[in-house]
Amino acid sequence: MKSPLCFLALLYAGSVFSQPIISPEVHSDGRVTFRLKAPNAESVRVQCESLKPDNMQKDAQGVWSFTSQPMEPDYYGYSFYVDSARVIDPSNPLFKYNLLNTDSHLHVPVPSSLPW
């Protein structure tokens, strides 16, 4: 009788402590935070259209992150380089396809203060 209760308690605890990775996170000022969980990676870089490639910083949970300067409203393609291997963002279901490769897709919207 105790084992189903223990299983449910572990399931609940796992869902509380394992928060989903939000990436990309577009801030109201146009900055974008990119995140990638890769605890065993030695280095991770983000490459986004209109930004220079930049290194990401790793936190204690193994999540790498980088916050950009404010970006102009537009659609952008981006990808990560994990130990030199190019990967798309597993937290983002949006893709930007082209003939050479696939990038993750990012939209920085127009501020709501503009009339159009």
RODO-2510 file (C-alpha; in nm, 4 decimals, decimal comma):
residues 116
     n   res          X          Y          Z
     1     m     0,0000     0,0000     0,0000
     2     k     0,2907     0,2353     0,0660
     3     s     0,4588     0,1878    -0,2715
     4     p     0,1858     0,3607    -0,4842
     5     l     0,1887     0,6560    -0,2444
     6     c     0,5674     0,6766    -0,2546
     7     f     0,5604     0,6592    -0,6321
     8     l     0,3067     0,9442    -0,6502
     9     a     0,5092     1,1513    -0,4046
    10     l     0,8252     1,1028    -0,6131
    11     l     0,6366     1,1864    -0,9319
    12     y     0,5023     1,5079    -0,7766
    13     a     0,8440     1,6043    -0,6362
    14     g     1,0073     1,5458    -0,9749
    15     s     0,7551     1,7684    -1,1518
    16     v     0,7973     2,0470    -0,8953
    17     f     1,1771     2,0496    -0,9062
    18     s     1,2284     1,9959    -1,2795
    19     q     1,1156     2,3254    -1,4267
    20     p     1,1024     2,3414    -1,8068
    21     i     1,3709     2,5406    -1,9838
    22     i     1,2245     2,8559    -2,1416
    23     s     1,4178     2,9408    -2,4546
    24     p     1,4144     3,1813    -2,6186
    25     e     1,2676     3,4286    -2,3704
    26     v     1,1910     3,7640    -2,5331
    27     h     1,1898     4,0489    -2,2811
    28     s     0,9743     4,3612    -2,3114
    29     d     1,2771     4,5771    -2,4002
    30     g     1,3717     4,3528    -2,6954
    31     r     1,6500     4,1614    -2,5195
    32     v     1,6420     3,7855    -2,5699
    33     t     1,7604     3,5194    -2,3261
    34     f     1,8695     3,1904    -2,4813
    35     r     1,8963     2,8792    -2,2607
    36     l     2,0154     2,5238    -2,3173
    37     k     2,0457     2,2384    -2,0689
    38     a     2,3765     2,0643    -2,1374
    39     p     2,5364     1,9728    -1,8031
    40     n     2,8203     1,7707    -1,9597
    41     a     2,9186     2,0270    -2,2229
    42     e     3,2551     2,2010    -2,2038
    43     s     3,1430     2,5094    -2,3984
    44     v     2,8243     2,6383    -2,5593
    45     r     2,7906     2,9297    -2,8000
    46     v     2,4797     3,0854    -2,9485
    47     q     2,4723     3,2101    -3,3055
    48     c     2,1758     3,4289    -3,3997
    49     e     2,1111     3,6349    -3,7110
    50     s     2,2100     4,0010    -3,6550
    51     l     2,4175     3,9116    -3,3462
    52     k     2,7804     3,8115    -3,3284
    53     p     2,8325     3,4551    -3,1993
    54     d     2,8764     3,4652    -2,8239
    55     n     2,9655     3,2251    -2,5429
    56     m     2,6974     3,1198    -2,2984
    57     q     2,7439     3,0884    -1,9206
    58     k     2,6706     2,7676    -1,7280
    59     d     2,4819     2,7673    -1,3955
    60     a     2,4883     2,5102    -1,1126
    61     q     2,2047     2,3053    -1,2709
    62     g     2,3919     2,2663    -1,6018
    63     v     2,1804     2,5230    -1,7882
    64     w     2,3734     2,7495    -2,0227
    65     s     2,2337     3,0989    -2,0839
    66     f     2,3041     3,4199    -2,2722
    67     t     2,1048     3,7458    -2,2815
    68     s     2,1445     3,9652    -2,5877
    69     q     2,1349     4,3382    -2,6245
    70     p     1,7953     4,4749    -2,7370
    71     m     1,7102     4,3453    -3,0843
    72     e     1,4992     4,5110    -3,3526
    73     p     1,1497     4,3670    -3,4025
    74     d     1,1857     4,0930    -3,6648
    75     y     1,2112     3,7178    -3,7207
    76     y     1,5508     3,5572    -3,6579
    77     g     1,7103     3,2181    -3,6984
    78     y     1,9516     3,0887    -3,4348
    79     s     2,1351     2,7762    -3,3263
    80     f     2,3724     2,6567    -3,0565
    81     y     2,7236     2,5169    -3,0871
    82     v     2,7743     2,2596    -2,8115
    83     d     3,1421     2,1616    -2,8011
    84     s     3,1613     2,2622    -3,1704
    85     a     2,8542     2,0548    -3,2735
    86     r     2,5737     2,2640    -3,4219
    87     v     2,2310     2,1929    -3,2641
    88     i     1,8882     2,3531    -3,2712
    89     d     1,7087     2,4622    -2,9550
    90     p     1,5276     2,1584    -2,8040
    91     s     1,3037     2,3912    -2,5966
    92     n     1,1712     2,5750    -2,9022
    93     p     0,9298     2,3960    -3,1410
    94     l     0,9613     2,6703    -3,4065
    95     f     1,2034     2,6160    -3,6969
    96     k     1,3361     2,8280    -3,9793
    97     y     1,4052     2,6019    -4,2759
    98     n     1,6343     2,6708    -4,5703
    99     l     1,8201     2,4597    -4,8249
   100     l     2,1470     2,4395    -4,6319
   101     n     2,0414     2,3871    -4,2707
   102     t     1,7643     2,4261    -4,0160
   103     d     1,7676     2,6906    -3,7449
   104     s     1,5461     2,7515    -3,4478
   105     h     1,3054     3,0395    -3,5046
   106     l     1,2705     3,3523    -3,2897
   107     h     1,0237     3,6427    -3,3126
   108     v     1,0893     3,9774    -3,1471
   109     p     0,7518     4,1548    -3,1703
   110     v     0,6846     4,5219    -3,2304
   111     p     0,6265     4,7053    -2,8993
   112     s     0,2584     4,7450    -2,8150
   113     s     0,3143     5,1210    -2,7718
   114     l     0,3405     5,1596    -3,1511
   115     p     0,0077     5,2304    -3,3245
   116     w     0,0456     4,9665    -3,6000
***
